[in-house]
């Protein structure tokens, strides 16, 4: 008989790159700095019961819910509003204008798990093994925003994921496109100089990345969630020159997946379906202008994901009772630095520290706005 006696985290949050990421509850304040989040769609480190359970869907994990999504806005937008005065009625892109951002994010997840085996007859230990897993993920993301109306902006996010996974039994590298995300941001009220600015966000994530259900269990080389998901949220921000405060609340739900055939060599069961858990995310923070060209930011974000339910059949192809994963809580503390290169370009550096076992240990992010024409 085998049982897991302890699960230790290797080190003390995409992205990353910078919503509460899907995978990822994913709405962030429209004027919020880019949030790093794990780019690793499926976070290793889940404990196993007496009989191993196939992994929960990666993007339903709290870590993925922290990834930056299409509704996110980089820190440059916030800094521009904070450091300069404007007579614009809305804080989104003006109608007919195009903007793009490039994000480079690195995240790391480490985990240690102790397996202890006992003999059935005497209950003495016949196995003691420490399993170590390390996952390094680099995500290159291009996001494009278009001002459909002065108060309505649509966006598309196109990630490319590189992941190196090393464990006691497996080491491998994956290079592939991630999940494409399309979103919209709507500002219902004209921004006021005395009150907060509210933005309604929505996004749709498509399972274009490498699915975790198409790989062998335990290899962790997926680059996507394996299923479609949608999120809605609301962001609020208020500028008290030279400080900008922001907060966000979001809800994410994923589409169930069926007709799977992922074989588990440990207990000879086969995963046939997944119903992802739902996620609620919230966050808050501030940006402070140290000078006309330099600013700093601090933010906190948390995502709570309800248990996912999985369907399996045993070695005799007989359906087993539905299994549920544990509820997951991901939280990350972000620190940012914005450097204004010119009136239209602000480069943002971010560092995130994971606060729970369901979050990446840490992440680093770089955001660079791209200009196609004089805006």
C-alpha positions as CSV (number, residue, x, y, z in Angstrom):
1,X,0.0,0.0,0.0
2,X,1.3,3.5,-0.9
3,X,0.4,6.8,0.6
4,X,1.7,10.3,0.4
5,X,2.9,11.5,3.8
6,X,3.9,15.1,3.0
7,X,4.0,17.6,0.3
8,X,6.6,20.3,0.6
9,X,7.0,23.4,-1.5
10,X,10.4,23.7,-3.0
11,X,10.7,27.5,-2.6
12,X,8.6,30.3,-1.2
13,X,3.7,33.8,-8.0
14,X,2.0,34.0,-14.9
15,X,3.2,36.5,-15.1
16,X,5.3,36.5,-16.1
17,X,4.0,38.1,-17.4
18,X,1.8,40.4,-17.1
19,X,-6.1,39.7,-14.9
20,X,-7.0,37.7,-13.2
21,X,-4.7,34.7,-16.0
22,X,-7.9,32.4,-17.2
23,X,-6.3,29.4,-17.4
24,X,-6.6,31.5,-16.1
25,X,-9.9,34.6,-12.9
26,X,-8.4,37.1,-15.1
27,X,-9.8,40.6,-15.1
28,X,-7.5,43.3,-13.8
29,X,-8.0,47.0,-13.6
30,X,-7.9,48.6,-17.0
31,X,-5.2,50.9,-15.8
32,X,-3.5,48.3,-13.7
33,X,0.2,47.4,-14.2
34,X,0.9,44.3,-16.1
35,X,0.6,41.3,-13.8
36,X,3.0,38.4,-14.1
37,X,1.6,35.0,-14.0
38,X,2.7,31.7,-14.4
39,X,2.9,30.6,-17.8
40,X,2.8,27.0,-16.8
41,X,-0.7,25.9,-17.6
42,X,-0.5,22.9,-15.4
43,X,1.2,23.3,-12.0
44,X,3.0,20.2,-10.7
45,X,2.9,19.3,-7.1
46,X,-0.5,17.8,-6.6
47,X,-0.5,15.2,-3.9
48,X,-1.8,11.7,-4.7
49,X,-4.1,9.5,-2.7
50,X,-3.7,5.8,-2.2
51,X,-4.7,5.3,-5.8
52,X,-3.2,8.0,-8.1
53,X,-5.7,10.4,-9.5
54,X,-5.2,11.8,-13.0
55,X,-4.1,15.5,-12.9
56,X,-6.7,18.2,-12.6
57,X,-7.1,20.4,-15.7
58,X,-4.2,22.8,-15.8
59,X,-5.9,26.0,-16.6
60,X,-8.5,25.5,-13.8
61,X,-5.7,25.7,-11.3
62,X,-5.3,28.9,-9.2
63,X,-1.8,29.4,-10.6
64,X,-3.2,29.7,-14.2
65,X,-6.0,31.9,-13.1
66,X,-3.3,34.5,-12.3
67,X,-2.0,34.6,-15.8
68,X,-2.3,37.8,-17.7
69,X,-5.3,37.8,-20.1
70,X,-6.6,39.8,-23.0
71,X,-8.5,42.2,-20.7
72,X,-5.3,43.2,-18.9
73,X,-3.7,46.6,-19.5
74,X,0.0,47.2,-19.1
75,X,1.5,49.6,-16.6
76,X,2.4,52.2,-19.3
77,X,-1.3,53.1,-19.7
78,X,-1.6,53.8,-16.0
79,X,1.6,55.7,-15.8
80,X,0.6,57.9,-18.7
81,X,-2.6,58.9,-16.9
82,X,-0.8,59.4,-13.6
83,X,2.1,61.5,-14.8
84,X,0.3,63.6,-17.4
85,X,-3.0,65.6,-17.5
86,X,-5.5,64.8,-20.2
87,X,-8.9,66.0,-21.2
88,X,-10.0,62.7,-22.6
89,X,-13.5,61.5,-21.6
90,X,-12.5,57.8,-21.5
91,X,-9.2,56.1,-20.5
92,X,-9.4,53.4,-23.2
93,X,-8.0,53.6,-26.8
94,X,-9.8,56.2,-28.9
95,X,-11.9,54.8,-31.8
96,X,-9.9,53.6,-34.8
97,X,-6.6,53.5,-33.0
98,X,-4.3,50.5,-32.6
99,X,-1.9,49.6,-29.9
100,X,0.3,46.5,-29.2
101,X,2.4,45.2,-26.3
102,X,5.1,42.6,-26.0
103,X,5.4,40.6,-22.8
104,X,8.3,38.4,-21.8
105,X,7.6,36.3,-18.6
106,X,9.6,33.7,-16.7
107,X,8.1,31.6,-13.9
108,X,9.4,28.8,-11.7
109,X,7.6,26.1,-9.8
110,X,9.4,23.7,-7.5
111,X,7.9,20.8,-5.5
112,X,9.0,18.0,-3.3
113,X,6.8,15.0,-2.4
114,X,7.6,12.1,-0.1
115,X,6.2,8.7,-0.9
116,X,6.2,6.1,1.8
117,X,5.2,2.4,1.1
118,X,4.1,-0.2,3.7
119,X,3.9,-3.9,3.5
120,X,0.3,-5.2,3.7
121,X,1.1,-7.8,6.3
122,X,3.4,-6.2,8.9
123,X,2.8,-2.5,8.0
124,X,6.5,-1.9,8.0
125,X,8.1,0.6,5.6
126,X,9.3,-1.0,2.4
127,X,9.8,2.2,0.4
128,X,10.9,5.7,1.2
129,X,11.3,8.0,-1.8
130,X,11.5,11.8,-2.3
131,X,10.2,12.9,-5.6
132,X,11.3,16.4,-6.8
133,X,9.8,18.4,-9.6
134,X,11.1,21.6,-11.2
135,X,9.3,23.5,-13.9
136,X,10.8,26.6,-15.7
137,X,8.5,28.4,-18.1
138,X,9.2,31.3,-20.5
139,X,6.3,32.9,-22.3
140,X,6.5,35.4,-25.1
141,X,3.2,37.2,-25.6
142,X,2.0,39.6,-28.2
143,X,-1.2,41.5,-27.4
144,X,-3.0,43.8,-29.8
145,X,-5.7,46.3,-28.8
146,X,-8.1,48.1,-31.2
147,X,-10.4,51.0,-30.3
148,X,-13.7,50.0,-31.7
149,X,-15.4,53.0,-29.9
150,X,-13.9,55.6,-27.5
151,X,-15.3,53.5,-24.6
152,X,-14.9,50.0,-26.2
153,X,-11.6,48.3,-26.9
154,X,-11.2,44.8,-28.3
155,X,-8.0,42.8,-28.0
156,X,-6.2,39.6,-28.9
157,X,-3.4,37.8,-27.0
158,X,-1.1,35.4,-28.8
159,X,1.4,33.5,-26.5
160,X,4.3,31.2,-27.3
161,X,5.4,29.0,-24.5
162,X,8.8,27.3,-23.8
163,X,8.8,25.0,-20.8
164,X,11.5,22.9,-19.3
165,X,10.4,20.2,-16.7
166,X,12.7,18.2,-14.6
167,X,11.6,15.5,-12.1
168,X,12.8,12.4,-10.5
169,X,11.5,10.2,-13.3
170,X,11.3,12.6,-16.3
171,X,13.0,15.6,-17.9
172,X,11.9,17.2,-21.1
173,X,11.3,20.5,-23.0
174,X,8.3,21.8,-24.8
175,X,8.0,24.6,-27.4
176,X,4.5,25.4,-28.7
177,X,1.8,28.1,-29.0
178,X,-0.3,28.7,-25.9
179,X,-4.0,29.3,-25.6
180,X,-5.2,32.3,-27.7
181,X,-7.3,34.8,-25.8
182,X,-9.8,37.3,-27.3
183,X,-11.3,40.0,-25.1
184,X,-13.2,43.3,-24.8
185,X,-13.1,46.2,-22.3
186,X,-16.0,48.5,-21.9
187,X,-16.1,51.8,-20.0
188,X,-19.7,52.6,-19.2
189,X,-19.2,56.0,-17.6
190,X,-17.2,59.0,-18.6
191,X,-14.1,59.2,-16.4
192,X,-14.3,61.8,-13.6
193,X,-11.5,63.8,-12.0
194,X,-13.1,63.2,-8.6
195,X,-14.4,59.6,-8.8
196,X,-13.1,56.2,-9.8
197,X,-13.0,54.9,-13.3
198,X,-14.9,51.7,-13.9
199,X,-14.2,49.2,-16.7
200,X,-16.1,46.0,-17.5
201,X,-13.9,43.2,-19.0
202,X,-14.6,39.9,-20.7
203,X,-12.4,37.3,-22.4
204,X,-12.6,34.0,-24.2
205,X,-9.7,31.6,-24.1
206,X,-9.4,29.0,-26.8
207,X,-7.6,25.6,-26.3
208,X,-5.0,26.1,-29.0
209,X,-2.0,25.1,-26.8
210,X,-0.7,21.6,-26.2
211,X,-3.3,19.9,-24.0
212,X,-2.3,18.3,-20.7
213,X,-4.7,15.5,-21.5
214,X,-2.7,14.5,-24.6
215,X,0.6,14.0,-22.7
216,X,1.7,11.2,-20.4
217,X,0.8,11.8,-16.8
218,X,3.6,13.3,-14.8
219,X,5.5,14.8,-17.7
220,X,4.0,18.3,-17.4
221,X,4.9,19.4,-20.9
222,X,1.6,21.0,-21.9
223,X,1.5,24.6,-23.0
224,X,-2.3,25.1,-22.8
225,X,-5.3,24.3,-20.6
226,X,-6.9,21.7,-22.8
227,X,-10.4,23.3,-22.8
228,X,-12.1,26.6,-23.6
229,X,-13.0,29.1,-20.8
230,X,-14.6,32.5,-20.5
231,X,-14.3,35.2,-17.9
232,X,-16.1,38.4,-16.9
233,X,-15.0,41.1,-14.5
234,X,-15.0,44.6,-13.3
235,X,-12.0,46.9,-12.6
236,X,-11.9,50.2,-10.7
237,X,-9.1,52.8,-10.6
238,X,-8.6,56.2,-9.0
239,X,-5.8,58.7,-9.6
240,X,-4.6,60.8,-6.7
241,X,-1.6,62.4,-8.4
242,X,1.1,61.1,-8.1
243,X,-0.6,57.9,-6.8
244,X,-3.0,55.6,-8.7
245,X,-5.1,53.0,-6.8
246,X,-6.8,50.1,-8.5
247,X,-8.8,47.0,-7.7
248,X,-10.5,44.2,-9.6
249,X,-13.0,41.3,-9.3
250,X,-13.6,38.5,-11.8
251,X,-15.3,35.2,-12.5
252,X,-14.1,32.4,-14.8
253,X,-15.8,29.2,-16.0
254,X,-14.4,26.4,-18.2
255,X,-16.1,24.2,-20.7
256,X,-16.2,20.5,-19.8
257,X,-14.1,18.1,-21.9
258,X,-15.2,14.5,-22.9
259,X,-13.9,11.7,-25.1
260,X,-10.5,11.7,-23.5
261,X,-8.2,8.7,-23.5
262,X,-5.4,9.5,-21.1
263,X,-3.9,6.3,-19.7
264,X,-2.5,6.2,-16.1
265,X,0.2,3.5,-15.9
266,X,0.1,3.5,-12.1
267,X,-3.4,2.2,-11.4
268,X,-4.2,1.2,-15.1
269,X,-7.1,3.7,-15.2
270,X,-8.1,5.9,-18.1
271,X,-9.2,9.5,-17.9
272,X,-12.3,10.0,-20.1
273,X,-13.6,13.4,-19.1
274,X,-13.0,16.6,-17.1
275,X,-15.4,19.2,-15.7
276,X,-13.1,22.2,-14.7
277,X,-13.8,24.1,-11.5
278,X,-14.9,27.7,-11.5
279,X,-12.7,30.5,-10.3
280,X,-13.2,33.8,-8.5
281,X,-10.4,36.3,-8.5
282,X,-9.8,39.6,-6.9
283,X,-6.9,42.0,-6.5
284,X,-5.8,45.5,-5.4
285,X,-2.7,47.7,-5.6
286,X,-1.2,51.1,-6.3
287,X,1.3,52.8,-8.5
288,X,3.4,55.7,-7.3
289,X,5.2,58.2,-9.5
290,X,8.7,58.7,-8.1
291,X,9.5,61.2,-10.8
292,X,8.3,62.2,-14.3
293,X,10.1,59.2,-15.8
294,X,10.2,56.6,-13.0
295,X,7.3,54.9,-11.1
296,X,6.9,51.9,-8.8
297,X,3.9,49.7,-8.1
298,X,2.8,47.1,-5.6
299,X,-0.2,44.8,-6.0
300,X,-1.8,41.6,-4.6
301,X,-4.0,39.2,-6.4
302,X,-5.7,36.0,-5.4
303,X,-7.7,33.3,-7.1
304,X,-9.9,30.7,-5.5
305,X,-10.8,27.7,-7.8
306,X,-13.5,25.2,-6.9
307,X,-12.8,21.5,-7.2
308,X,-12.7,20.0,-10.7
309,X,-14.4,16.7,-11.4
310,X,-12.9,14.0,-13.5
311,X,-14.3,10.8,-15.0
312,X,-12.3,7.6,-15.3
313,X,-12.7,4.0,-16.3
314,X,-10.7,1.1,-14.7
315,X,-8.6,-1.5,-16.5
316,X,-11.7,-3.4,-17.4
317,X,-13.2,-0.4,-19.0
318,X,-15.8,0.0,-16.3
319,X,-16.8,3.6,-15.4
320,X,-15.8,4.6,-11.8
321,X,-17.4,7.1,-9.6
322,X,-16.5,10.7,-10.4
323,X,-13.4,12.0,-8.6
324,X,-13.0,15.5,-7.3
325,X,-9.7,17.4,-7.0
326,X,-9.0,19.7,-4.0
327,X,-10.0,23.3,-4.0
328,X,-7.0,25.5,-5.0
329,X,-6.0,29.0,-3.8
330,X,-3.4,30.9,-5.7
331,X,-2.0,34.3,-4.5
332,X,0.9,36.4,-5.6
333,X,2.5,39.7,-4.5
334,X,3.8,41.8,-7.4
335,X,6.4,44.5,-7.4
336,X,6.8,46.7,-10.5
337,X,9.1,49.4,-11.9
338,X,8.2,51.6,-14.8
339,X,10.7,53.6,-16.8
340,X,9.4,56.2,-19.2
341,X,11.7,56.3,-22.3
342,X,9.6,58.9,-24.2
343,X,6.0,60.3,-24.0
344,X,4.7,57.2,-25.8
345,X,6.9,54.4,-24.4
346,X,7.2,53.1,-20.9
347,X,9.0,49.9,-20.2
348,X,7.8,47.9,-17.2
349,X,9.6,45.4,-15.1
350,X,7.8,43.2,-12.6
351,X,8.6,40.5,-10.1
352,X,6.1,38.3,-8.4
353,X,6.4,36.2,-5.3
354,X,4.0,33.2,-4.9
355,X,2.3,33.1,-1.5
356,X,0.6,29.7,-1.6
357,X,1.5,26.2,-2.7
358,X,-0.8,26.5,-5.8
359,X,1.2,29.5,-7.1
360,X,4.5,29.7,-8.9
361,X,7.4,30.2,-6.5
362,X,8.3,33.4,-8.3
363,X,8.0,35.1,-11.7
364,X,9.8,37.8,-13.6
365,X,8.2,39.9,-16.3
366,X,9.1,42.5,-19.0
367,X,6.5,44.6,-20.8
368,X,7.3,46.8,-23.8
369,X,4.7,48.8,-25.8
370,X,4.9,48.6,-29.5
371,X,4.0,51.6,-31.7
372,X,2.7,51.1,-35.2
373,X,1.8,54.7,-36.0
374,X,1.9,58.0,-34.1
375,X,-1.0,57.8,-31.6
